[in-house]
Every structure is written in structure tokens, then in C-alpha cells.
Amino acid sequence: MSAPTTQPARGSSQAAAGGGNAVYGLGFIGAIVYYLQAADVWWEYLLAILQAIFWPAFLVYEAFSALVG
């Protein structure tokens, strides 16, 4: 019989990475619902999917715009 192998302990950066993915996933779902509700024609639905993927970039842009004035 061979000895069981154990996984190395996760570092603190790896352990915290799962939370960020969950926040992004929930944000993606909320963004796609928001943008799809505003769409009227088929190309706006395609644009809504792209906007939902890149919602963090829009958020950061608006935050920096508000800080600058």
C-alpha cells in the first residue's frame, strides 16, 4: 500500500482568491440582468453581454470620473 499524498497548504493569497471570483460572478449576473432589461433590439442584447463581462472597468472609470470632477 502506498502512503496517501497530501496537498500542500494554501497560501493566504490563494485562499482569498475564491472570494473575489464569487463577487465577480454575482456582479456579472446582476449586470447582465440590468443591461438586458435595457435592451430593445438584437444588437443591444449582444452589447449587453459585453457590458456585463466588462462591468468592473465601467465601475472603476465612473469612480475615477467622480473623484476627478
N, C-alpha and C positions, 0 to 999 in steps of 0.2 A: 504494500500500500504506500502511496506517495503522500507526503505531507501536504496539507491544504495550503494554498497560496493566499496571502493576504494582500489587500490593496493598500498602497501607501496612503498615509493620512493626507487629506486635502489641505492645501494652504488656505490662508484666510482670503486671498483674492479669488480662488476658485470657489470657495464656499459661498461667497457673496454674489457670485455671478448669476446664480439662478434667480435671485430676486429681481434683478434688472430685466431679465428676459420675461418674467411674468408681468412686470409693469408695462413693458413694450407691447406684449401680446394683448393685454387688456386695453391699452391705448389704441392699438391697431383696430380692435373690434369696435371700440367706441367711435373712432374716426371714420371707419368705413360706413357705419350706420349713419353718422352725421352727414357725410358727403353724399351718400347715396340718396338720402332724403331730399337733398337739394337738386339732384339731377333730374332733367326733363327728357333729354334725347340721348341716344345710344352713345355718342362720343363723350358726353358728360359722365356717363357711367364708367367709361374707361379712365377718364381723368380722375374720377373719384377714387378708383382703386390706386392709382399712382399717388394721389394726395394722401391716402391713408397709409401707404408704405412710408412716405417721407414726412409724416406729421411731426416728428421731433425737430426736423430742420425748420419747418414753419414756426414752431413754438419758440425756438431759440432766436430766430430772426425777429419775431414780434417782440420778444423780451428785450433784445438789444435795441430795437427801434424805440421802445418805450423809455429805456434808460437814457438814450442819447437825446431824445426830444423830438 
